[in-house]
């Protein structure tokens, strides 16, 4: 796989995870990333996608081929219990990744609630 | 599961970089948007317009979410713009994360977010105004490295002419309940400090004031 394809695959994985998180009941939206967008003007598109990556999802593999470390920054609805929402988000990420890359080791998922609306 | 350590925020924080290309601070432009300041620069500058376009988009999203919700709690009555600004200001100054849930779950909430919810809960007691709200992370302060529950230290202004022990008991109960039911944070202690006594006003008889 070329570097370009790896970047594209990674960006698609991030998009898939972002979509799964946004579908979780009690999630208002991913961290908006407004400050990031302003600071990177003109916006730097993600190679291969033509768009900026979701600000609230970061996926890394600290050990190269080891398990993913997925960091989610999310704004939750106040009417839902924050802890329950965070647990559902973690669960959604784990399930989505398991279906997308089933052979991978269990990811480490970190969820941070950065706002309530 | 992993050992609990602070989540890596390196990719999310740029607290020292707020300057727009036009020379204005992002925070000032956002403040002006919130205050609806009539400013010719704000209207004409493309960088400032970009800075508030995202806020406009966010306002539309949050307005839609509120329309879907039947929630009529005190916190929900806050001005829409303030709630949006709470979210975006945390992007500039994210503060510190506090653990949510059980040890090793790797779930977090930003201290300012939790503090706002607890202050709003305290202010549902008639006549109470909440001030500084500090959440203590026992995990950091503890000596054995375990993830014990933390506590909250809340300053309030109390109305004159009421029993302070009874009042603080009610505030403590509201804060405890909000931490458990709304956030899911188990508090080891709720320390209330009455920092001032204030004369009541006409609207103090109604519970549900928001900050």
Boltz contact constraints between the chains, C-beta under 6 A:
constraints:
  - contact:
      token1: [A, 28]
      token2: [B, 65]
      max_distance: 6.0
  - contact:
      token1: [A, 32]
      token2: [B, 58]
      max_distance: 6.0
  - contact:
      token1: [A, 34]
      token2: [B, 54]
      max_distance: 6.0
  - contact:
      token1: [A, 34]
      token2: [B, 88]
      max_distance: 6.0
  - contact:
      token1: [A, 35]
      token2: [B, 91]
      max_distance: 6.0
  - contact:
      token1: [A, 35]
      token2: [B, 92]
      max_distance: 6.0
  - contact:
      token1: [A, 38]
      token2: [B, 26]
      max_distance: 6.0
  - contact:
      token1: [A, 38]
      token2: [B, 51]
      max_distance: 6.0
  - contact:
      token1: [A, 39]
      token2: [B, 17]
      max_distance: 6.0
  - contact:
      token1: [A, 58]
      token2: [B, 11]
      max_distance: 6.0
  - contact:
      token1: [A, 73]
      token2: [B, 12]
      max_distance: 6.0
  - contact:
      token1: [A, 75]
      token2: [B, 87]
      max_distance: 6.0
  - contact:
      token1: [A, 78]
      token2: [B, 75]
      max_distance: 6.0
  - contact:
      token1: [A, 79]
      token2: [B, 69]
      max_distance: 6.0
  - contact:
      token1: [A, 79]
      token2: [B, 71]
      max_distance: 6.0
  - contact:
      token1: [A, 81]
      token2: [B, 184]
      max_distance: 6.0
  - contact:
      token1: [A, 82]
      token2: [B, 183]
      max_distance: 6.0
  - contact:
      token1: [A, 82]
      token2: [B, 184]
      max_distance: 6.0
  - contact:
      token1: [A, 83]
      token2: [B, 100]
      max_distance: 6.0
  - contact:
      token1: [A, 83]
      token2: [B, 101]
      max_distance: 6.0
  - contact:
      token1: [A, 83]
      token2: [B, 184]
      max_distance: 6.0
  - contact:
      token1: [A, 86]
      token2: [B, 100]
      max_distance: 6.0
  - contact:
      token1: [A, 86]
      token2: [B, 107]
      max_distance: 6.0
  - contact:
      token1: [A, 108]
      token2: [B, 2]
      max_distance: 6.0
  - contact:
      token1: [A, 110]
      token2: [B, 7]
      max_distance: 6.0
  - contact:
      token1: [A, 110]
      token2: [B, 106]
      max_distance: 6.0
  - contact:
      token1: [A, 111]
      token2: [B, 107]
      max_distance: 6.0
  - contact:
      token1: [A, 112]
      token2: [B, 7]
      max_distance: 6.0
  - contact:
      token1: [A, 112]
      token2: [B, 97]
      max_distance: 6.0
  - contact:
      token1: [A, 112]
      token2: [B, 108]
      max_distance: 6.0
  - contact:
      token1: [A, 113]
      token2: [B, 109]
      max_distance: 6.0
  - contact:
      token1: [A, 114]
      token2: [B, 90]
      max_distance: 6.0
  - contact:
      token1: [A, 114]
      token2: [B, 110]
      max_distance: 6.0
  - contact:
      token1: [A, 115]
      token2: [B, 87]
      max_distance: 6.0
  - contact:
      token1: [A, 115]
      token2: [B, 113]
      max_distance: 6.0
  - contact:
      token1: [A, 116]
      token2: [B, 113]
      max_distance: 6.0
  - contact:
      token1: [A, 117]
      token2: [B, 62]
      max_distance: 6.0
  - contact:
      token1: [A, 117]
      token2: [B, 83]
      max_distance: 6.0
